[in-house]
Amino acid sequence: MTVASPIQLDVAEDVTTLQRDGIVAKKGAFSREWVEQLREDMMTAFWEAIQRPGGAVGRGPRRWYVELHPQAISGFVELVTHPWVVAMCQGVLGPNYQIVEIGFDTPFQGAKVQPWHRDFPSSKETYQDHRIDSLAFNLTGVDVTPDMGPFEIAPGTQWDDGRKWQAEMFPPREEWGRYEERAVRKYPQMGDVSCRSALTVHRGTDHASPIARPVLVLGVDAPGAGHAALHDMMVTKDFYDPLPDWLKHRLVCRVVEKLVPITQKHDIEGLVMG
């Protein structure tokens, strides 16, 4: 059953760019004031998570990833109902897309360049049929400058097979030249949102700035992609009940009386090892 979204926006050109490059962005999608609250929410969640086992997972020296419950982000509903976000999900993943993850990556001063990687193994639908069955939306909490370890991505590599790579996520070093030739560093500003295939090969770079660079990650699947099994989003009934039916239909979560801290299931060991 499809519960139709009321949001209709023509994103055909952006979908074409995503199919070609593995990434596309919408500049100025949110106000700077909205992002200032987002950054505060992320950093509050980080200091809470880092104090408990499994709360913050290392993604290399001085770099962590934290999964969240939707309620930890004040603007969660505004994010997942934004017309561009909804239209990209519908245009790429179909009308029954599933919101499976919310979290953020935070490099601090001293974070080192990561190995080239993708976030999980490719599916047959992607490496064989060239169909994207999952999306990651990213929103920076700060205006990114060259000393903030900017995100680096190799456009067009979402179609790489990768089944012979380490953990099916890490291309061997002898192949890195191909990614470095294609590499593009991204300098998003507060309010921008990007949409990418998490299979497009990418890495974080050296972070010399004393300013942390938290970046929100919203993970969305096509039905059957299976990444919801790696996560365990929860919401309370008072948060869930007022949501529009079309959004409830797409939010993969447990409705609980009381939220409990998340112990993360998706640990990218190759990034910890560097």
C-alpha positions in Angstrom: 0.0 0.0 0.0 1.2 3.5 -0.9 0.2 6.4 1.3 0.7 9.3 -1.1 2.9 12.2 -0.1 1.3 15.6 -0.7 4.6 17.0 -1.9 5.2 17.2 -5.6 8.4 18.8 -6.9 10.2 18.3 -10.3 13.7 17.1 -9.5 14.3 15.3 -12.8 17.5 17.2 -13.5 18.8 16.5 -10.0 18.0 12.8 -10.3 20.0 12.8 -13.6 23.0 14.4 -11.9 22.8 11.9 -9.1 22.7 9.0 -11.5 25.8 10.4 -13.3 27.9 11.6 -10.4 26.5 9.7 -7.4 25.9 13.0 -5.6 23.8 16.2 -6.0 23.0 19.1 -3.7 20.4 21.7 -3.0 21.9 25.0 -1.9 20.2 27.0 0.8 17.5 24.5 1.6 17.4 25.5 5.2 17.9 28.7 7.2 21.1 29.3 9.1 19.1 29.6 12.2 17.7 26.1 11.7 21.2 24.8 11.2 22.5 26.6 14.3 19.9 24.6 16.3 20.9 21.4 14.4 24.6 21.9 15.3 23.7 22.4 19.0 21.6 19.2 18.9 24.4 17.2 17.3 27.1 18.4 19.7 24.8 17.8 22.8 24.2 14.3 21.5 27.9 13.7 20.9 28.9 14.6 24.5 26.2 12.3 25.8 27.1 9.4 23.4 30.9 9.5 24.0 30.4 8.7 27.7 28.7 5.3 27.1 30.0 2.2 25.4 28.8 1.9 21.8 27.4 5.4 21.9 30.0 7.0 19.6 31.8 4.7 17.1 35.3 5.6 15.9 35.7 6.3 12.2 39.4 7.0 12.5 41.6 9.2 14.7 39.6 12.0 16.3 36.5 11.2 14.2 33.3 9.6 15.5 29.9 8.6 14.2 26.8 8.8 16.5 23.3 7.4 15.7 20.3 9.2 17.0 16.7 8.8 17.7 14.7 11.3 15.5 13.6 13.2 18.6 17.2 14.2 19.4 17.0 16.5 16.3 14.7 19.5 16.9 14.2 19.9 13.1 13.7 16.2 12.2 10.2 16.7 10.9 11.2 19.8 8.9 14.1 17.8 7.4 12.1 14.7 6.3 9.2 16.7 5.0 11.4 19.2 3.0 10.0 19.2 -0.6 13.4 18.5 -2.2 14.3 15.7 0.2 10.9 14.1 -0.3 11.0 14.5 -4.1 14.5 13.0 -4.3 13.5 10.0 -2.3 10.4 9.5 -4.4 12.2 10.1 -7.7 15.1 7.7 -6.9 13.7 5.1 -4.5 10.0 5.0 -5.4 6.8 6.0 -3.5 7.3 3.5 -0.6 10.8 4.6 0.4 11.9 4.0 4.0 13.6 6.3 6.4 16.0 4.0 8.3 18.7 6.0 9.9 19.6 9.4 11.4 23.0 10.2 12.8 26.0 12.4 12.4 29.8 12.2 11.7 32.1 14.5 13.7 35.7 15.1 12.9 37.7 17.2 15.4 41.1 18.8 15.2 43.6 16.1 14.5 41.3 13.9 12.4 43.3 12.2 9.6 42.5 11.4 6.0 40.4 8.3 5.7 41.0 5.4 3.3 38.8 5.5 0.2 35.6 3.6 1.0 31.9 3.2 0.6 29.5 2.9 3.6 28.3 -0.7 2.9 28.7 -3.3 0.2 27.0 -2.8 -3.1 23.8 -4.6 -4.0 23.2 -6.5 -7.3 20.6 -3.9 -8.1 23.3 -1.2 -8.1 26.5 -2.9 -9.5 24.7 -4.9 -12.1 21.5 -3.0 -12.9 22.7 0.5 -12.2 19.8 1.2 -9.9 20.3 3.3 -6.7 18.4 1.6 -3.9 19.6 3.7 -0.9 20.4 7.4 -0.3 22.3 9.4 2.2 21.3 13.1 2.8 24.0 15.2 4.4 23.7 18.6 6.2 26.8 20.4 7.5 26.5 22.1 10.9 29.1 24.7 10.0 30.4 26.6 6.9 33.1 24.2 5.7 36.6 25.7 5.0 39.6 24.0 3.5 41.2 23.3 7.0 38.0 21.5 8.2 38.7 18.1 6.7 36.3 18.5 3.8 34.4 15.5 2.4 36.1 14.2 -0.7 34.2 12.1 -3.2 35.0 10.3 -6.5 32.0 11.0 -8.8 30.6 8.2 -10.8 32.0 5.4 -8.6 28.6 4.3 -7.2 28.5 1.7 -10.0 31.9 0.1 -9.1 31.4 -3.6 -8.4 33.5 -3.8 -5.2 32.8 -7.5 -4.4 36.5 -8.2 -4.3 37.4 -5.3 -2.0 38.2 -5.6 1.7 34.7 -6.1 3.3 33.3 -5.1 -0.1 33.8 -1.5 1.0 37.5 -0.6 0.7 39.2 -0.6 -2.7 42.8 -1.7 -2.6 45.5 0.9 -2.4 46.8 0.1 -5.9 43.4 1.3 -7.2 43.4 4.6 -5.3 44.9 6.5 -8.2 41.6 6.2 -10.0 39.7 7.8 -7.2 42.3 10.5 -6.6 42.1 11.5 -10.3 38.3 11.9 -9.9 38.3 13.4 -6.4 36.3 16.5 -5.7 36.3 18.2 -2.3 33.0 19.6 -1.1 32.7 22.9 0.8 29.0 23.1 1.8 27.6 26.0 3.7 25.1 26.1 6.5 21.7 25.4 5.0 22.9 23.3 2.1 21.8 19.6 1.8 23.4 17.0 -0.4 21.9 13.7 -1.6 24.3 10.9 -2.5 24.6 7.2 -3.0 26.5 5.9 0.0 28.2 3.6 -2.5 29.9 6.5 -4.2 33.5 6.1 -3.1 34.6 8.9 -0.7 36.7 9.8 2.3 37.1 12.4 5.0 40.3 14.5 4.9 42.8 15.9 7.4 41.1 18.2 9.9 43.4 21.0 11.1 40.8 23.5 12.4 40.0 23.8 16.1 36.3 23.9 15.0 34.6 20.6 14.9 32.6 19.8 11.7 29.5 17.8 12.6 27.5 16.6 9.5 24.1 15.1 9.8 23.3 11.9 7.9 19.8 10.8 7.0 19.7 7.3 5.6 16.8 6.3 3.3 16.2 2.9 1.5 14.1 1.6 -1.3 11.9 -1.3 -0.1 14.0 -4.4 0.2 17.4 -2.7 0.4 17.7 -4.1 4.0 19.7 -1.4 5.8 17.0 -1.0 8.4 18.4 -4.2 10.0 21.6 -2.2 10.9 19.7 0.4 12.9 17.0 0.7 15.6 15.3 4.0 15.5 12.8 4.6 18.3 10.2 7.4 18.9 7.8 8.0 21.7 4.1 7.9 21.1 3.6 11.6 21.7 6.1 12.3 19.0 4.8 9.7 16.6 1.0 10.3 16.8 0.9 13.9 15.4 3.0 12.9 12.3 1.1 12.9 9.0 0.1 9.4 7.8 2.3 9.5 4.7 5.4 10.1 6.9 4.5 7.4 9.4 4.3 5.0 6.5 7.9 5.8 5.6 9.5 5.9 9.0 11.0 2.6 10.1 11.0 2.8 13.8 9.7 1.4 17.1 7.1 3.4 19.0 8.0 3.1 22.7 7.0 4.5 26.0 10.6 5.6 26.8 13.6 6.1 24.6 16.7 4.1 25.5 20.2 4.9 24.2 21.3 3.4 20.9 24.1 0.8 20.9 25.3 1.0 17.3 25.3 -2.1 15.1 27.0 -0.7 12.0 30.8 -0.4 12.7 33.0 0.2 9.7 36.1 -1.5 11.1 38.3 -0.5 8.2 38.0 3.1 9.2 39.0 2.4 12.8 42.1 0.6 11.5 42.8 3.4 9.1 
